[in-house]
Amino acid sequence: MNFLAEQYLGRLPRQTPLASPVFADLHGIAPLAIFVGSTDRCWMMPSQLREAMS
């Protein structure tokens, strides 16, 4: 996973909004439906995304 992150982001930090919307300023965004499966590798991300929107 680290290799793929390095290939995608290059020298950008992993906390950049380009890596994940969790790190973006989402205040004022329209209502959003978030779906995640119980076996999804990123299953915690929806709760982080919800927090970023509030």
C-alpha positions in Angstrom: 0.0 0.0 0.0 2.9 2.4 0.8 4.3 1.8 -2.7 1.0 2.7 -4.4 0.6 5.8 -2.2 4.1 7.0 -3.2 3.4 6.3 -6.9 0.1 8.3 -6.8 1.2 11.2 -4.6 4.9 11.5 -5.5 6.4 14.0 -3.0 3.0 15.4 -1.8 2.1 14.6 1.8 -0.4 11.9 2.5 -2.7 14.3 4.2 -3.3 16.3 1.0 -6.9 16.6 -0.3 -5.7 15.1 -3.5 -5.1 11.8 -1.6 -8.5 11.8 0.1 -11.4 14.1 0.5 -11.2 13.5 4.3 -8.4 16.1 4.3 -10.3 18.7 2.2 -12.3 21.7 3.5 -15.8 20.3 3.0 -17.8 22.9 4.9 -20.9 23.9 2.9 -20.8 20.9 0.6 -24.2 19.6 -0.5 -25.7 16.6 1.3 -23.7 13.4 0.6 -24.6 9.7 0.7 -21.7 7.5 1.8 -21.8 3.7 1.3 -19.2 1.3 2.5 -19.0 -2.5 2.8 -18.0 -4.3 5.9 -14.9 -5.8 4.1 -13.8 -2.5 2.6 -10.2 -1.6 3.4 -11.2 2.0 4.0 -14.2 1.3 6.2 -13.3 4.0 8.7 -13.1 6.7 6.1 -16.9 7.4 6.0 -16.9 8.5 9.7 -13.8 10.7 9.0 -15.5 12.2 6.0 -18.6 12.9 8.0 -16.5 14.7 10.6 -14.8 16.7 7.9 -18.1 17.9 6.6 -19.3 19.2 10.0 
